[in-house]
Amino acid sequence: MSSENITIERWKTQFKETAQQLANELIAEAKTKNTYGEATAYIRKISQQAYGDITDPEDRAGMAVNDAVCSLAVRRLHEEERSLPINKED
């Protein structure tokens, strides 16, 4: 494998790990809420806070990261919620 491919793979891995870490932190914070619905609403509220000057590359990058991390966090939270057992009353 060429050194360029190794470098590209390293960046790919680093971006993925960073997004996962940020999503995990956001989920942990969201889980301080009482229900999955409230946790999801909290993450969506954080997502809506991404704002800035779209002509500023740093603001635009921050908005893209916010969107990606919040989307990942909501998806993981919903997957967890969907895997919960059904409470069956006898």
Backbone as JSON Lines, residues from 0, in Angstrom:
{"i":0,"aa":"M","n":[0.85,-1.17,0.0],"ca":[0.0,0.0,0.0],"c":[0.9,1.24,0.0]}
{"i":1,"aa":"S","n":[0.56,2.19,-0.83],"ca":[1.4,3.39,-0.92],"c":[1.22,4.26,0.33]}
{"i":2,"aa":"S","n":[2.21,5.12,0.55],"ca":[2.14,5.99,1.73],"c":[0.95,6.95,1.65]}
{"i":3,"aa":"E","n":[0.56,7.32,0.43],"ca":[-0.61,8.2,0.28],"c":[-1.87,7.48,0.73]}
{"i":4,"aa":"N","n":[-2.03,6.21,0.35],"ca":[-3.2,5.45,0.76],"c":[-3.24,5.26,2.27]}
{"i":5,"aa":"I","n":[-2.08,5.06,2.87],"ca":[-2.01,4.92,4.33],"c":[-2.45,6.22,5.0]}
{"i":6,"aa":"T","n":[-1.99,7.34,4.47],"ca":[-2.36,8.64,5.02],"c":[-3.86,8.89,4.87]}
{"i":7,"aa":"I","n":[-4.4,8.58,3.71],"ca":[-5.84,8.75,3.47],"c":[-6.63,7.88,4.43]}
{"i":8,"aa":"E","n":[-6.21,6.64,4.59],"ca":[-6.9,5.72,5.51],"c":[-6.82,6.22,6.95]}
{"i":9,"aa":"R","n":[-5.69,6.79,7.33],"ca":[-5.53,7.34,8.68],"c":[-6.52,8.47,8.91]}
{"i":10,"aa":"W","n":[-6.65,9.37,7.93],"ca":[-7.6,10.47,8.08],"c":[-9.03,9.96,8.14]}
{"i":11,"aa":"K","n":[-9.34,9.01,7.3],"ca":[-10.69,8.42,7.3],"c":[-11.01,7.85,8.68]}
{"i":12,"aa":"T","n":[-10.06,7.11,9.24],"ca":[-10.24,6.51,10.56],"c":[-10.36,7.58,11.63]}
{"i":13,"aa":"Q","n":[-9.52,8.59,11.55],"ca":[-9.54,9.66,12.55],"c":[-10.87,10.43,12.53]}
{"i":14,"aa":"F","n":[-11.38,10.74,11.34],"ca":[-12.67,11.43,11.24],"c":[-13.78,10.57,11.83]}
{"i":15,"aa":"K","n":[-13.77,9.29,11.51],"ca":[-14.81,8.38,12.0],"c":[-14.75,8.27,13.52]}
{"i":16,"aa":"E","n":[-13.56,8.09,14.06],"ca":[-13.42,7.95,15.52],"c":[-13.82,9.24,16.24]}
{"i":17,"aa":"T","n":[-13.48,10.38,15.66],"ca":[-13.84,11.66,16.27],"c":[-15.35,11.84,16.27]}
{"i":18,"aa":"A","n":[-16.0,11.52,15.16],"ca":[-17.46,11.63,15.08],"c":[-18.12,10.7,16.09]}
{"i":19,"aa":"Q","n":[-17.61,9.48,16.21],"ca":[-18.17,8.53,17.17],"c":[-18.0,9.03,18.6]}
{"i":20,"aa":"Q","n":[-16.85,9.57,18.91],"ca":[-16.59,10.08,20.26],"c":[-17.53,11.24,20.58]}
{"i":21,"aa":"L","n":[-17.68,12.17,19.66],"ca":[-18.57,13.31,19.89],"c":[-20.02,12.85,20.02]}
{"i":22,"aa":"A","n":[-20.43,11.89,19.19],"ca":[-21.8,11.37,19.28],"c":[-22.01,10.68,20.62]}
{"i":23,"aa":"N","n":[-21.03,9.91,21.08],"ca":[-21.15,9.24,22.38],"c":[-21.3,10.25,23.51]}
{"i":24,"aa":"E","n":[-20.53,11.33,23.46],"ca":[-20.62,12.38,24.47],"c":[-21.99,13.04,24.44]}
{"i":25,"aa":"L","n":[-22.5,13.3,23.25],"ca":[-23.81,13.93,23.1],"c":[-24.91,13.01,23.6]}
{"i":26,"aa":"I","n":[-24.82,11.72,23.28],"ca":[-25.81,10.75,23.75],"c":[-25.8,10.67,25.27]}
{"i":27,"aa":"A","n":[-24.62,10.63,25.86],"ca":[-24.53,10.55,27.32],"c":[-25.2,11.77,27.96]}
{"i":28,"aa":"E","n":[-24.99,12.93,27.39],"ca":[-25.62,14.14,27.91],"c":[-27.14,14.09,27.69]}
{"i":29,"aa":"A","n":[-27.56,13.63,26.53],"ca":[-28.99,13.55,26.22],"c":[-29.71,12.56,27.13]}
{"i":30,"aa":"K","n":[-29.01,11.52,27.53],"ca":[-29.62,10.49,28.38],"c":[-29.86,10.96,29.81]}
{"i":31,"aa":"T","n":[-29.48,12.18,30.12],"ca":[-29.83,12.72,31.44],"c":[-31.3,13.14,31.46]}
{"i":32,"aa":"K","n":[-31.93,13.15,30.29],"ca":[-33.36,13.47,30.19],"c":[-34.16,12.25,30.66]}
{"i":33,"aa":"N","n":[-35.46,12.43,30.84],"ca":[-36.3,11.38,31.41],"c":[-36.74,10.3,30.43]}
{"i":34,"aa":"T","n":[-36.86,10.65,29.16],"ca":[-37.35,9.68,28.17],"c":[-36.49,9.75,26.91]}
{"i":35,"aa":"Y","n":[-36.64,8.72,26.08],"ca":[-35.94,8.74,24.79],"c":[-36.46,9.89,23.93]}
{"i":36,"aa":"G","n":[-37.74,10.18,24.03],"ca":[-38.3,11.3,23.27],"c":[-37.66,12.62,23.66]}
{"i":37,"aa":"E","n":[-37.5,12.83,24.96],"ca":[-36.87,14.06,25.44],"c":[-35.39,14.1,25.05]}
{"i":38,"aa":"A","n":[-34.74,12.95,25.09],"ca":[-33.32,12.88,24.7],"c":[-33.16,13.22,23.21]}
{"i":39,"aa":"T","n":[-34.06,12.68,22.39],"ca":[-34.01,12.97,20.96],"c":[-34.27,14.46,20.71]}
{"i":40,"aa":"A","n":[-35.25,15.02,21.41],"ca":[-35.55,16.44,21.25],"c":[-34.34,17.3,21.66]}
{"i":41,"aa":"Y","n":[-33.64,16.88,22.7],"ca":[-32.45,17.61,23.15],"c":[-31.37,17.61,22.05]}
{"i":42,"aa":"I","n":[-31.14,16.45,21.45],"ca":[-30.13,16.35,20.38],"c":[-30.55,17.21,19.19]}
{"i":43,"aa":"R","n":[-31.82,17.18,18.85],"ca":[-32.3,18.0,17.73],"c":[-32.14,19.5,18.04]}
{"i":44,"aa":"K","n":[-32.34,19.87,19.31],"ca":[-32.14,21.27,19.71],"c":[-30.68,21.66,19.54]}
{"i":45,"aa":"I","n":[-29.77,20.78,19.94],"ca":[-28.34,21.03,19.75],"c":[-28.04,21.18,18.25]}
{"i":46,"aa":"S","n":[-28.64,20.32,17.45],"ca":[-28.43,20.36,16.0],"c":[-28.86,21.7,15.42]}
{"i":47,"aa":"Q","n":[-29.94,22.24,15.93],"ca":[-30.45,23.51,15.42],"c":[-29.59,24.7,15.83]}
{"i":48,"aa":"Q","n":[-28.69,24.5,16.78],"ca":[-27.85,25.59,17.26],"c":[-26.66,25.84,16.34]}
{"i":49,"aa":"A","n":[-26.5,25.0,15.33],"ca":[-25.39,25.19,14.39],"c":[-25.75,26.36,13.48]}
{"i":50,"aa":"Y","n":[-25.04,27.41,13.66],"ca":[-25.28,28.58,12.82],"c":[-23.98,29.32,12.62]}
{"i":51,"aa":"G","n":[-24.0,30.18,11.7],"ca":[-22.8,30.96,11.41],"c":[-22.89,31.54,10.01]}
{"i":52,"aa":"D","n":[-21.83,32.11,9.59],"ca":[-21.74,32.72,8.27],"c":[-21.34,31.63,7.27]}
{"i":53,"aa":"I","n":[-22.27,31.28,6.38],"ca":[-21.97,30.18,5.45],"c":[-20.85,30.51,4.48]}
{"i":54,"aa":"T","n":[-20.48,31.78,4.41],"ca":[-19.35,32.13,3.55],"c":[-18.02,31.94,4.28]}
{"i":55,"aa":"D","n":[-18.08,31.74,5.6],"ca":[-16.87,31.5,6.4],"c":[-16.6,29.99,6.42]}
{"i":56,"aa":"P","n":[-15.48,29.56,5.86],"ca":[-15.2,28.12,5.78],"c":[-15.19,27.42,7.14]}
{"i":57,"aa":"E","n":[-14.71,28.09,8.18],"ca":[-14.69,27.47,9.51],"c":[-16.09,27.3,10.07]}
{"i":58,"aa":"D","n":[-16.95,28.31,9.89],"ca":[-18.35,28.18,10.33],"c":[-19.04,27.05,9.57]}
{"i":59,"aa":"R","n":[-18.82,27.01,8.28],"ca":[-19.44,25.99,7.44],"c":[-18.98,24.6,7.86]}
{"i":60,"aa":"A","n":[-17.7,24.45,8.16],"ca":[-17.17,23.16,8.62],"c":[-17.79,22.78,9.97]}
{"i":61,"aa":"G","n":[-17.91,23.76,10.86],"ca":[-18.53,23.49,12.16],"c":[-19.97,23.05,12.02]}
{"i":62,"aa":"M","n":[-20.7,23.67,11.1],"ca":[-22.09,23.29,10.86],"c":[-22.17,21.87,10.3]}
{"i":63,"aa":"A","n":[-21.25,21.52,9.42],"ca":[-21.24,20.18,8.84],"c":[-20.93,19.13,9.91]}
{"i":64,"aa":"V","n":[-19.99,19.42,10.78],"ca":[-19.65,18.49,11.87],"c":[-20.84,18.35,12.81]}
{"i":65,"aa":"N","n":[-21.46,19.47,13.17],"ca":[-22.63,19.45,14.04],"c":[-23.71,18.56,13.44]}
{"i":66,"aa":"D","n":[-24.0,18.75,12.16],"ca":[-25.04,17.98,11.49],"c":[-24.7,16.49,11.5]}
{"i":67,"aa":"A","n":[-23.47,16.16,11.17],"ca":[-23.06,14.75,11.11],"c":[-23.12,14.1,12.49]}
{"i":68,"aa":"V","n":[-22.62,14.77,13.51],"ca":[-22.59,14.2,14.86],"c":[-24.0,14.06,15.41]}
{"i":69,"aa":"C","n":[-24.82,15.07,15.24],"ca":[-26.2,15.0,15.75],"c":[-27.0,13.92,15.02]}
{"i":70,"aa":"S","n":[-26.82,13.79,13.73],"ca":[-27.51,12.73,12.98],"c":[-27.08,11.35,13.47]}
{"i":71,"aa":"L","n":[-25.79,11.17,13.68],"ca":[-25.28,9.9,14.19],"c":[-25.84,9.62,15.58]}
{"i":72,"aa":"A","n":[-25.87,10.62,16.44],"ca":[-26.37,10.45,17.8],"c":[-27.85,10.07,17.8]}
{"i":73,"aa":"V","n":[-28.66,10.75,16.99],"ca":[-30.09,10.42,16.92],"c":[-30.28,9.01,16.41]}
{"i":74,"aa":"R","n":[-29.53,8.63,15.39],"ca":[-29.67,7.28,14.84],"c":[-29.32,6.23,15.89]}
{"i":75,"aa":"R","n":[-28.23,6.42,16.62],"ca":[-27.83,5.46,17.66],"c":[-28.87,5.4,18.78]}
{"i":76,"aa":"L","n":[-29.38,6.54,19.17],"ca":[-30.39,6.59,20.22],"c":[-31.65,5.84,19.79]}
{"i":77,"aa":"H","n":[-32.07,6.03,18.55],"ca":[-33.25,5.34,18.04],"c":[-33.01,3.83,17.92]}
{"i":78,"aa":"E","n":[-31.81,3.44,17.51],"ca":[-31.5,2.01,17.44],"c":[-31.58,1.38,18.82]}
{"i":79,"aa":"E","n":[-31.06,2.08,19.82],"ca":[-31.11,1.58,21.19],"c":[-32.56,1.48,21.67]}
{"i":80,"aa":"E","n":[-33.33,2.5,21.38],"ca":[-34.74,2.52,21.8],"c":[-35.51,1.38,21.15]}
{"i":81,"aa":"R","n":[-35.25,1.13,19.87],"ca":[-35.96,0.07,19.15],"c":[-35.57,-1.32,19.62]}
{"i":82,"aa":"S","n":[-34.43,-1.45,20.27],"ca":[-34.0,-2.77,20.73],"c":[-34.5,-3.1,22.13]}
{"i":83,"aa":"L","n":[-35.19,-2.16,22.76],"ca":[-35.71,-2.42,24.1],"c":[-36.82,-3.47,24.05]}
{"i":84,"aa":"P","n":[-36.89,-4.32,25.06],"ca":[-37.95,-5.33,25.08],"c":[-39.32,-4.69,25.32]}
{"i":85,"aa":"I","n":[-40.32,-5.36,24.83],"ca":[-41.69,-4.91,25.04],"c":[-42.13,-5.36,26.42]}
{"i":86,"aa":"N","n":[-42.69,-4.44,27.18],"ca":[-43.21,-4.8,28.5],"c":[-44.58,-5.43,28.31]}
{"i":87,"aa":"K","n":[-44.66,-6.7,28.6],"ca":[-45.93,-7.42,28.45],"c":[-46.55,-7.61,29.82]}
{"i":88,"aa":"E","n":[-47.76,-7.12,29.93],"ca":[-48.48,-7.29,31.19],"c":[-49.3,-8.55,31.11]}
{"i":89,"aa":"D","n":[-49.2,-9.37,32.14],"ca":[-49.95,-10.64,32.15],"c":[-51.33,-10.45,32.71]}
